[in-house]
Amino acid sequence: MEKYSLTYPKVISGLIPRCGLMSRRSLENLNINPELLDTSLWPTVLIENLTPEHRILFLKRKKAIDLYISTEMKVKDIETETGLRRDEIHRFVKRCLEKDELGEVMGYRALIPYKRVKDYSRKNFPDYNEKVFKNYTGAFGLLLDTYPTLKELIIDSYLNRKKNKYEIIDPVINIRNLHKKFIKECRVLGIKMNEYPFNTKTLAKKSLERYVKNLSKSHFVEVAKRNGDQAAMVAKNTGIGNKNNPMFVRPLERVEFDGHRIDTSIAIIFKTPEGDEVVEVMNRIWILSIVDVATRAILGYHLCLNKEYSSHDVLMCIRNAIFPWKKKSLTIVGLNYSEKANFPSTLIPEASYGVWDEFCYDNAKANLAKIVKEKLVDLIDCSINMGPVAAPVRRPIIERFFRTLEQNGFHRLPSTTGSNPQDPKRKNSEENAIKYRITSEHLEELTDVLIAEYNGTPHEGNNNLSPLEVFEQRVARGMTILPTASRRKKK
């Protein structure tokens, strides 16, 4: 955005809002973005966290800044009103307009007592002849500025950057070994033993620790690789902005789809041509689900008993989410549907055969099949949002649902395989599947009841309303849902 020289004529012409009036001669030569003068947009300060003395001092400074920027009160009157000197007021105004490390205006944060706005910049190294006390503040930064190769060594070693493919470095270097490399390089650079960092007690180890800690903030994704591929993936696919936290209110505005491997074993019972009964154990079962982002309601699901789900399974899940749901005939003793258990397609007439505007899923092979894309675009007429594989942060609602489903249902089965190989719940899972004859039919019945109950259970994300209640209320308020036929006619 273009920056203007802050002068009174431009204030009069309307380039700066009235709330940001600041025609002080001492600041006329500063190039300031007019938006920075709107104090209502400045970051706020939680004064409750300040000590009583600091709180009084902060509020006095804030009052002076507000009077100086937002009013035409004379500076001498502001001095009388707040007790601050003219030079203090000018200094605090300049501090408020400074930028932080993220490029945001400091605002009222610059008025906090003892708050550092800029990093200290040292010009000379500590005097090694000083015996009583040595002030090393800023010495480490000066050292890196003086010897750029030393700074490069620290960054490359900590972030695991290789200069050439034949170079061997620590995969994840710790501070102790990094400090050894740092000291070795200082000797190579010819730094004398009576000079910084050799004239310090810890050889600048503490300063090195603080420096790499700041590297973790400025090189977030690269540092995340130190904790494994999963951490790097999460870091790479997260960030700030509306893209990560959009607000969806209308039902079926966006849905999330994903597949999840169920942590349980089931017994497959069949008979040979000779009439003998054979029991085989299967522990690779997938559940595919579609959830409405706005209401958290599960629209439909599909169980797959293969090692991997296919494009056909994806289409079956989409079909089940559109067609009205029907209760299953339950054969498990004691298992039944409560009065609140249901699906939107059955409970809410407008949701019957209703389709969504946006379909959000990952780049799994089955999802990328041409037939899946064609059905979504040609029949449903929705947009497709393809996110990265194994990145649950992009589909948080469906991932949280799978976790709830496991905790409330599948992990409580005697044949559960647990959440990991060390989980004690997985003990004798295959033997229990055979012993209790837990079949695919039983799993289908249990899954249907669990999901129907989930839809009718109060949800924290819905202010303790159930997904069905939220869905029903928003449709009643006039939020329309287009069925497939109407959408095709409209197109």
RODO-2510 file (C-alpha; in nm, 4 decimals, decimal comma):
residues 491
     n   res          X          Y          Z
     1     m     0,0000     0,0000     0,0000
     2     e     0,1264     0,3496    -0,0827
     3     k     0,2682     0,5438     0,2106
     4     y     0,2058     0,9152     0,2529
     5     s     0,4076     1,1805     0,4273
     6     l     0,2049     1,2707     0,7309
     7     t     0,1146     1,6377     0,6892
     8     y    -0,1869     1,8416     0,7908
     9     p    -0,3095     1,9158     0,4334
    10     k    -0,3503     1,5443     0,3685
    11     v    -0,5517     1,5094     0,6869
    12     i    -0,7845     1,7819     0,5699
    13     s    -0,8210     1,6244     0,2254
    14     g    -0,9533     1,3082     0,3802
    15     l    -0,6620     1,0748     0,3102
    16     i    -0,6418     1,0008     0,6828
    17     p    -0,9590     0,9182     0,8796
    18     r    -1,0762     1,1720     1,1358
    19     c    -1,0125     0,9149     1,4123
    20     g    -0,6478     0,9113     1,3101
    21     l    -0,5781     1,2874     1,3120
    22     m    -0,2128     1,3483     1,3865
    23     s    -0,0938     1,6832     1,2540
    24     r     0,2027     1,7140     1,4936
    25     r     0,4990     1,8990     1,3482
    26     s     0,7476     1,6605     1,5081
    27     l     0,6116     1,3693     1,3044
    28     e     0,5414     1,5402     0,9740
    29     n     0,8533     1,3961     0,8132
    30     l     0,7637     1,0327     0,8901
    31     n     0,6298     0,8135     0,6084
    32     i     0,3381     0,6417     0,7782
    33     n     0,0628     0,4275     0,6364
    34     p    -0,2630     0,6116     0,7232
    35     e    -0,4269     0,2864     0,8375
    36     l    -0,1707     0,2591     1,1180
    37     l    -0,3210     0,5684     1,2796
    38     d    -0,6556     0,4018     1,3448
    39     t    -0,6068     0,2995     1,7084
    40     s    -0,9178     0,0815     1,6984
    41     l    -0,7189    -0,1591     1,4777
    42     w    -0,4180    -0,1759     1,7088
    43     p    -0,3458    -0,4961     1,9027
    44     t    -0,4942    -0,4792     2,2509
    45     v    -0,3232    -0,5427     2,5825
    46     l    -0,4593    -0,7588     2,8652
    47     i    -0,4011    -0,5095     3,1417
    48     e    -0,5271    -0,7643     3,3955
    49     n    -0,1957    -0,9467     3,3550
    50     l     0,0063    -0,6381     3,4494
    51     t     0,1107    -0,5576     3,8019
    52     p    -0,0871    -0,2753     3,9689
    53     e     0,2056    -0,0328     3,9289
    54     h     0,2622    -0,1222     3,5634
    55     r    -0,1111    -0,1063     3,4954
    56     i    -0,1358     0,2524     3,6222
    57     l     0,1665     0,3551     3,4174
    58     f     0,0337     0,1817     3,1044
    59     l    -0,3091     0,3462     3,1273
    60     k    -0,1461     0,6884     3,1715
    61     r     0,0626     0,6342     2,8579
    62     k    -0,2376     0,5024     2,6652
    63     k    -0,4434     0,8079     2,7573
    64     a    -0,1669     1,0365     2,6326
    65     i    -0,1404     0,8494     2,3005
    66     d    -0,5175     0,8512     2,2468
    67     l    -0,5347     1,2258     2,3115
    68     y    -0,2346     1,2924     2,0892
    69     i    -0,3558     1,0876     1,7903
    70     s    -0,7341     1,1083     1,8060
    71     t    -0,7873     1,4661     1,9212
    72     e    -0,6582     1,8174     1,8489
    73     m    -0,5680     1,8807     2,2137
    74     k    -0,2513     2,0815     2,2527
    75     v     0,0550     1,8938     2,3675
    76     k     0,0986     2,1138     2,6741
    77     d    -0,2585     2,0289     2,7779
    78     i    -0,1858     1,6574     2,7318
    79     e     0,1203     1,7030     2,9542
    80     t    -0,0988     1,8559     3,2232
    81     e    -0,3668     1,5875     3,1822
    82     t    -0,1363     1,2828     3,1951
    83     g     0,1785     1,4018     3,3697
    84     l     0,4018     1,2903     3,0797
    85     r     0,6605     1,5197     2,9258
    86     r     0,6458     1,6311     2,5631
    87     d     0,9515     1,4267     2,4627
    88     e     0,8030     1,1164     2,6304
    89     i     0,4786     1,1529     2,4366
    90     h     0,6631     1,1841     2,1053
    91     r     0,8818     0,8838     2,1896
    92     f     0,5821     0,6648     2,2780
    93     v     0,3993     0,7619     1,9579
    94     k     0,6995     0,6497     1,7534
    95     r     0,7232     0,3266     1,9540
    96     c     0,3553     0,2488     1,8883
    97     l     0,4105     0,2837     1,5142
    98     e     0,7051     0,0437     1,5081
    99     k     0,6617    -0,3019     1,3507
   100     d     0,7080    -0,6324     1,5328
   101     e     0,8845    -0,9408     1,3949
   102     l     0,5695    -1,0373     1,2026
   103     g     0,5362    -0,6973     1,0381
   104     e     0,2380    -0,5902     1,2519
   105     v     0,2211    -0,2491     1,4161
   106     m     0,3179    -0,2599     1,7844
   107     g     0,0279    -0,0364     1,8873
   108     y    -0,0517    -0,0237     2,2577
   109     r     0,1904    -0,3100     2,3226
   110     a     0,4740    -0,0569     2,2934
   111     l     0,3395     0,1201     2,6023
   112     i     0,3885    -0,1775     2,8347
   113     p     0,6546    -0,0862     3,0909
   114     y     0,9949    -0,2360     3,0092
   115     k     0,8637    -0,3782     2,6811
   116     r     1,1441    -0,4123     2,4243
   117     v     1,0424    -0,2920     2,0791
   118     k     1,3693    -0,3378     1,8926
   119     d     1,6515    -0,5831     1,9399
   120     y     1,9599    -0,4351     2,0941
   121     s     2,2293    -0,3618     1,8363
   122     r     2,5827    -0,3648     1,9725
   123     k     2,8730    -0,1879     1,8024
   124     n     3,1738    -0,3224     1,9952
   125     f     3,2620    -0,6518     2,1597
   126     p     3,2958    -0,6654     2,5417
   127     d     3,6270    -0,5370     2,6764
   128     y     3,8274    -0,8384     2,7867
   129     n     4,0244    -0,6220     3,0357
   130     e     3,7112    -0,5596     3,2399
   131     k     3,7430    -0,7918     3,5415
   132     v     3,4527    -0,7075     3,7711
   133     f     3,1514    -0,7268     3,5410
   134     k     3,1088    -0,7912     3,1730
   135     n     2,8000    -0,6911     2,9759
   136     y     2,7610    -0,9336     2,6845
   137     t     2,4213    -0,8077     2,5676
   138     g     2,4138    -0,8083     2,1861
   139     a     2,7601    -0,9631     2,1585
   140     f     2,6360    -1,2844     1,9957
   141     g     2,4487    -1,0922     1,7271
   142     l     2,7534    -0,8787     1,6612
   143     l     2,9646    -1,1948     1,6329
   144     l     2,7360    -1,3409     1,3637
   145     d     2,7270    -1,0111     1,1761
   146     t     3,1065    -0,9910     1,1856
   147     y     3,1552    -1,3519     1,0704
   148     p     2,8736    -1,4435     0,8250
   149     t     3,0191    -1,7919     0,7690
   150     l     2,9652    -1,8665     1,1384
   151     k     2,5997    -1,7724     1,1108
   152     e     2,5671    -1,9859     0,7987
   153     l     2,7220    -2,2841     0,9792
   154     i     2,4717    -2,2627     1,2650
   155     i     2,1681    -2,2334     1,0380
   156     d     2,2752    -2,5110     0,7990
   157     s     2,3643    -2,7490     1,0822
   158     y     2,0472    -2,6901     1,2824
   159     l     1,8152    -2,7065     0,9796
   160     n     1,9999    -3,0061     0,8303
   161     r     2,0920    -2,8269     0,5079
   162     k     2,3552    -2,9991     0,2944
   163     k     2,5949    -2,8024     0,0761
   164     n     2,6630    -3,1067    -0,1399
   165     k     2,5314    -3,4617    -0,1582
   166     y     2,8562    -3,6094    -0,0272
   167     e     2,8482    -3,4080     0,2932
   168     i     2,7670    -3,6072     0,6080
   169     i     2,5881    -3,4183     0,8844
   170     d     2,3837    -3,5082     1,1900
   171     p     2,0215    -3,5871     1,0924
   172     v     1,8985    -3,4039     1,4034
   173     i     2,1827    -3,2201     1,5728
   174     n     2,1520    -3,1362     1,9420
   175     i     2,2696    -2,8176     2,1110
   176     r     2,5736    -2,9847     2,2627
   177     n     2,7145    -3,0998     1,9293
   178     l     2,6105    -2,7773     1,7571
   179     h     2,8030    -2,5809     2,0194
   180     k     3,1129    -2,7930     1,9547
   181     k     3,0942    -2,7127     1,5827
   182     f     3,0391    -2,3465     1,6691
   183     i     3,3520    -2,3298     1,8886
   184     k     3,5591    -2,5196     1,6328
   185     e     3,4605    -2,2723     1,3611
   186     c     3,5451    -1,9789     1,5900
   187     r     3,8986    -2,1168     1,6211
   188     v     3,9222    -2,1619     1,2431
   189     l     3,8191    -1,7978     1,1974
   190     g     4,1109    -1,6900     1,4127
   191     i     3,9189    -1,5535     1,7114
   192     k     4,1609    -1,5133     2,0011
   193     m     4,1192    -1,6821     2,3381
   194     n     4,0771    -1,3481     2,5186
   195     e     3,7997    -1,2384     2,2799
   196     y     3,4315    -1,3144     2,2621
   197     p     3,3038    -1,5920     2,2865
   198     f     3,6119    -1,7478     2,4518
   199     n     3,6113    -1,4890     2,7311
   200     t     3,2690    -1,6067     2,8571
   201     k     3,1992    -1,8712     3,1176
   202     t     2,9893    -2,0979     2,8916
   203     l     3,1576    -2,0024     2,5619
   204     a     2,8303    -1,8400     2,4482
   205     k     2,6340    -2,1661     2,4744
   206     k     2,3312    -1,9946     2,6277
   207     s     2,3316    -1,7353     2,3518
   208     l     2,3486    -2,0130     2,0933
   209     e     2,0466    -2,1848     2,2535
   210     r     1,8440    -1,8638     2,2359
   211     y     1,9445    -1,8112     1,8739
   212     v     1,8322    -2,1556     1,7554
   213     k     1,5107    -2,1116     1,9524
   214     n     1,4375    -1,8039     1,7413
   215     l     1,5273    -2,0070     1,4319
   216     s     1,2420    -2,2404     1,5217
   217     k     1,0018    -1,9483     1,4836
   218     s     1,1433    -1,8013     1,1627
   219     h     1,1989    -2,1410     0,9895
   220     f     0,8961    -2,3245     1,1249
   221     v     0,8522    -2,5839     0,8491
   222     e     1,2208    -2,6733     0,8245
   223     v     1,2523    -2,7096     1,2002
   224     a     0,9428    -2,9318     1,2042
   225     k     1,1333    -3,1843     0,9908
   226     r     1,3518    -3,2492     1,2938
   227     n     1,0503    -3,4191     1,4527
   228     g     0,9729    -3,6475     1,1589
   229     d     0,7790    -3,6504     0,8333
   230     q     0,4410    -3,6336     1,0056
   231     a     0,5339    -3,3142     1,1901
   232     a     0,6734    -3,1637     0,8696
   233     m     0,3539    -3,2474     0,6821
   234     v     0,1366    -3,0831     0,9469
   235     a     0,3576    -2,7742     0,9551
   236     k     0,3562    -2,7436     0,5774
   237     n    -0,0196    -2,7648     0,5491
   238     t    -0,1099    -2,5217     0,8242
   239     g    -0,0811    -2,1497     0,8498
   240     i    -0,2808    -1,8349     0,9032
   241     g    -0,5613    -1,6760     0,7075
   242     n    -0,9207    -1,7443     0,6078
   243     k    -0,8249    -2,0505     0,4076
   244     n    -0,7758    -2,2486     0,7292
   245     n    -1,0665    -2,1204     0,9325
   246     p    -1,3598    -2,0414     0,7045
   247     m    -1,6998    -1,9982     0,8638
   248     f    -1,9693    -2,2228     0,7189
   249     v    -2,3247    -2,1766     0,8432
   250     r    -2,5559    -2,3089     0,5731
   251     p    -2,6069    -2,6878     0,5732
   252     l    -2,4391    -2,8699     0,2820
   253     e    -2,2328    -2,5654     0,1885
   254     r    -1,9233    -2,7835     0,2332
   255     v    -1,8832    -3,1508     0,3201
   256     e    -1,5718    -3,3459     0,4147
   257     f    -1,5024    -3,7005     0,2975
   258     d    -1,2405    -3,9448     0,4174
   259     g    -1,1711    -4,3121     0,4753
   260     h    -1,0575    -4,4598     0,8061
   261     r    -0,9312    -4,8070     0,8878
   262     i    -1,1302    -4,9517     1,1759
   263     d    -0,9223    -5,0832     1,4659
   264     t    -1,0943    -5,4168     1,5081
   265     s    -1,1015    -5,7754     1,3822
   266     i    -1,4037    -5,9644     1,2535
   267     a    -1,4713    -6,3278     1,1815
   268     i    -1,5684    -6,4307     0,8287
   269     i    -1,7605    -6,7574     0,8412
   270     f    -1,8169    -6,9669     0,5296
   271     k    -1,8667    -7,3324     0,4383
   272     t    -1,6590    -7,5491     0,2103
   273     p    -1,8177    -7,7573    -0,0713
   274     e    -1,7965    -8,0499     0,1687
   275     g    -2,0133    -7,8687     0,4214
   276     d    -1,7394    -7,7912     0,6740
   277     e    -1,7529    -7,4532     0,8477
   278     v    -1,4380    -7,2402     0,8182
   279     v    -1,3703    -6,9235     1,0156
   280     e    -1,1202    -6,6676     0,8883
   281     v    -1,0186    -6,3463     1,0646
   282     m    -1,0146    -6,0122     0,8853
   283     n    -0,8566    -5,7053     1,0445
   284     r    -0,8399    -5,4684     0,7486
   285     i    -1,1753    -5,2893     0,7449
   286     w    -1,2473    -4,9400     0,6162
   287     i    -1,5253    -4,6973     0,6965
   288     l    -1,5904    -4,4138     0,4523
   289     s    -1,7952    -4,1175     0,5749
   290     i    -1,9243    -3,7788     0,4621
   291     v    -1,9826    -3,5050     0,7209
   292     d    -2,1514    -3,1675     0,6831
   293     v    -1,9073    -2,8986     0,7995
   294     a    -2,1686    -2,6451     0,9099
   295     t    -2,3667    -2,8785     1,1362
   296     r    -2,1244    -3,1708     1,2064
   297     a    -2,3967    -3,4102     1,0886
   298     i    -2,2914    -3,7370     0,9234
   299     l    -2,4764    -3,7565     0,5919
   300     g    -2,3792    -4,1108     0,4973
   301     y    -2,1179    -4,3831     0,5275
   302     h    -2,0009    -4,7053     0,3670
   303     l    -1,8101    -5,0063     0,5022
   304     c    -1,5403    -5,1677     0,2892
   305     l    -1,4018    -5,5142     0,3763
   306     n    -1,1112    -5,4997     0,1305
   307     k    -0,7481    -5,4177     0,2099
   308     e    -0,7917    -5,0825     0,0351
   309     y    -1,1077    -4,9014    -0,0647
   310     s    -1,1702    -4,8312    -0,4334
   311     s    -1,3497    -4,5722    -0,6429
   312     h    -1,6596    -4,7924    -0,6287
   313     d    -1,6595    -4,7664    -0,2492
   314     v    -1,6274    -4,3870    -0,2718
   315     l    -1,9285    -4,3705    -0,5033
   316     m    -2,1281    -4,5963    -0,2707
   317     c    -2,0564    -4,3618     0,0185
   318     i    -2,1677    -4,0627    -0,1897
   319     r    -2,4858    -4,2475    -0,2865
   320     n    -2,5627    -4,3338     0,0759
   321     a    -2,5175    -3,9691     0,1746
   322     i    -2,7759    -3,8533    -0,0800
   323     f    -3,0406    -4,1239    -0,0566
   324     p    -3,2708    -4,1317     0,2500
   325     w    -3,1397    -4,3468     0,5340
   326     k    -3,3280    -4,6532     0,6578
   327     k    -3,2898    -4,8292     0,9896
   328     k    -3,1358    -5,1740     0,9865
   329     s    -3,2967    -5,4817     1,1298
   330     l    -3,0800    -5,5381     1,4363
   331     t    -2,9851    -5,8912     1,5409
   332     i    -2,7482    -5,8073     1,8276
   333     v    -2,9194    -5,8575     2,1601
   334     g    -2,9506    -5,5294     2,3534
   335     l    -2,8554    -5,3090     2,0591
   336     n    -3,1228    -5,0607     1,9477
   337     y    -3,1753    -4,7060     1,8182
   338     s    -3,2751    -4,4301     2,0595
   339     e    -3,5496    -4,1809     1,9769
   340     k    -3,2938    -3,9166     1,8767
   341     a    -3,0850    -4,1438     1,6538
   342     n    -3,1310    -4,0486     1,2900
   343     f    -2,9798    -3,9052     0,9714
   344     p    -3,0647    -3,5671     0,8097
   345     s    -3,1888    -3,7343     0,4898
   346     t    -3,4658    -3,9090     0,6843
   347     l    -3,5476    -3,6631     0,9610
   348     i    -3,5507    -3,3434     0,7512
   349     p    -3,7570    -3,3525     0,4283
   350     e    -3,5490    -3,0783     0,2656
   351     a    -3,2331    -3,2863     0,3151
   352     s    -3,3763    -3,5891     0,1374
   353     y    -3,1775    -3,6291    -0,1860
   354     g    -3,0024    -3,3003    -0,0990
   355     v    -2,6553    -3,2381    -0,2406
   356     w    -2,3669    -3,0165    -0,1393
   357     d    -2,1841    -2,7206    -0,2947
   358     e    -1,8264    -2,8242    -0,2147
   359     f    -1,6733    -3,1679    -0,1685
   360     c    -1,3516    -3,1733     0,0362
   361     y    -1,1266    -3,4815     0,0295
   362     d    -0,7610    -3,5832     0,0050
   363     n    -0,5528    -3,7045    -0,2892
   364     a    -0,5922    -4,0766    -0,2242
   365     k    -0,5876    -4,2832    -0,5442
   366     a    -0,9479    -4,3963    -0,5120
   367     n    -1,0637    -4,0370    -0,4715
   368     l    -0,8742    -3,9212    -0,7796
   369     a    -1,0394    -4,1770    -1,0055
   370     k    -1,1886    -4,0225    -1,3174
   371     i    -1,5307    -4,1738    -1,2541
   372     v    -1,5497    -4,0150    -0,9084
   373     k    -1,4714    -3,6690    -1,0445
   374     e    -1,7187    -3,7096    -1,3280
   375     k    -2,0028    -3,8075    -1,0932
   376     l    -1,9290    -3,5185    -0,8571
   377     v    -1,9124    -3,2605    -1,1363
   378     d    -2,1727    -3,3898    -1,3822
   379     l    -2,4399    -3,5355    -1,1529
   380     i    -2,4019    -3,3414    -0,8292
   381     d    -2,2615    -3,0248    -0,9879
   382     c    -2,0367    -2,9421    -0,6922
   383     s    -1,6863    -2,8009    -0,6711
   384     i    -1,4017    -3,0318    -0,5634
   385     n    -1,1512    -2,9349    -0,2976
   386     m    -0,8605    -3,1803    -0,3028
   387     g    -0,6290    -3,1511    -0,0048
   388     p    -0,3025    -3,3355     0,0662
   389     v    -0,2977    -3,7005     0,1729
   390     a    -0,2601    -3,7722     0,5467
   391     a    -0,3149    -3,4074     0,6377
   392     p    -0,5991    -3,4210     0,8934
   393     v    -0,5573    -3,0514     0,9723
   394     r    -0,7298    -2,9789     0,6391
   395     r    -1,0273    -3,2006     0,7276
   396     p    -1,0497    -3,1641     1,1047
   397     i    -1,4195    -3,2393     1,1475
   398     i    -1,4212    -3,5785     0,9754
   399     e    -1,0994    -3,6773     1,1539
   400     r    -1,2470    -3,5837     1,4907
   401     f    -1,5567    -3,7875     1,4093
   402     f    -1,3461    -4,0974     1,3392
   403     r    -1,1761    -4,0549     1,6740
   404     t    -1,5123    -4,0301     1,8501
   405     l    -1,6367    -4,3375     1,6660
   406     e    -1,3354    -4,5394     1,7778
   407     q    -1,3538    -4,4257     2,1399
   408     n    -1,7288    -4,4767     2,1800
   409     g    -1,7592    -4,7944     1,9766
   410     f    -1,4882    -4,9961     1,8043
   411     h    -1,2255    -4,9703     2,0783
   412     r    -1,4778    -5,1143     2,3242
   413     l    -1,5215    -5,4346     2,1272
   414     p    -1,3465    -5,7490     2,2599
   415     s    -1,1905    -5,7904     1,9140
   416     t    -1,0404    -5,4415     1,8926
   417     t    -0,6822    -5,4132     1,7708
   418     g    -0,6269    -5,0902     1,9674
   419     s    -0,4827    -4,7639     1,8463
   420     n    -0,1200    -4,8870     1,8292
   421     p     0,0843    -5,2077     1,8599
   422     q     0,1496    -5,1390     2,2308
   423     d    -0,2165    -5,0798     2,3151
   424     p    -0,3218    -5,3370     2,5812
   425     k    -0,6735    -5,3406     2,4327
   426     r    -0,5480    -5,5428     2,1345
   427     k    -0,4743    -5,8496     2,3472
   428     n    -0,6231    -6,1631     2,1859
   429     s    -0,8197    -5,9591     1,9312
   430     e    -0,8284    -6,2334     1,6671
   431     e    -0,9107    -6,5060     1,9191
   432     n    -1,1962    -6,2953     2,0571
   433     a    -1,3312    -6,2284     1,7054
   434     i    -1,3614    -6,6042     1,6546
   435     k    -1,4782    -6,6761     2,0090
   436     y    -1,7630    -6,4236     2,0040
   437     r    -1,8386    -6,4740     1,6323
   438     i    -1,8116    -6,0987     1,5585
   439     t    -1,9118    -6,0938     1,1943
   440     s    -1,9330    -5,8251     0,9255
   441     e    -2,3100    -5,8121     0,9760
   442     h    -2,2574    -5,7319     1,3435
   443     l    -2,0095    -5,4598     1,2532
   444     e    -2,2543    -5,3038     1,0053
   445     e    -2,5316    -5,2966     1,2654
   446     l    -2,3067    -5,1486     1,5312
   447     t    -2,1708    -4,8833     1,2943
   448     d    -2,5172    -4,7790     1,1831
   449     v    -2,6362    -4,7344     1,5401
   450     l    -2,3215    -4,5499     1,6479
   451     i    -2,3438    -4,2955     1,3652
   452     a    -2,7184    -4,2421     1,4046
   453     e    -2,6658    -4,1845     1,7770
   454     y    -2,3778    -3,9473     1,7025
   455     n    -2,6098    -3,7314     1,4904
   456     g    -2,8552    -3,7035     1,7780
   457     t    -2,5985    -3,6379     2,0531
   458     p    -2,5150    -3,2807     2,1723
   459     h    -2,1862    -3,1588     2,0263
   460     e    -1,9486    -2,9012     2,1781
   461     g    -1,8779    -2,7595     1,8328
   462     n    -2,2514    -2,6824     1,8026
   463     n    -2,2848    -2,5082     2,1398
   464     n    -2,4095    -2,8358     2,2901
   465     l    -2,6801    -2,8822     2,0293
   466     s    -2,6902    -3,2073     1,8365
   467     p    -2,5969    -3,2026     1,4657
   468     l    -2,9561    -3,2883     1,3747
   469     e    -3,0936    -3,0026     1,5869
   470     v    -2,8604    -2,7514     1,4237
   471     f    -2,9388    -2,8866     1,0774
   472     e    -3,3134    -2,8675     1,1417
   473     q    -3,3033    -2,5161     1,2910
   474     r    -3,1016    -2,3680     1,0058
   475     v    -3,3225    -2,5192     0,7395
   476     a    -3,6253    -2,3819     0,9276
   477     r    -3,4685    -2,0347     0,9157
   478     g    -3,4725    -2,0464     0,5361
   479     m    -3,1284    -2,1835     0,4497
   480     t    -3,2106    -2,3666     0,1289
   481     i    -3,0826    -2,7030     0,0114
   482     l    -3,1032    -2,7946    -0,3548
   483     p    -3,1877    -3,1562    -0,4402
   484     t    -3,0017    -3,3158    -0,7297
   485     a    -3,2885    -3,2774    -0,9756
   486     s    -3,3352    -2,9060    -0,9031
   487     r    -2,9647    -2,8437    -0,9307
   488     r    -2,9480    -3,0050    -1,2740
   489     k    -3,2493    -2,8025    -1,3915
   490     k    -3,0893    -2,4843    -1,2602
   491     k    -2,7719    -2,5661    -1,4468
***
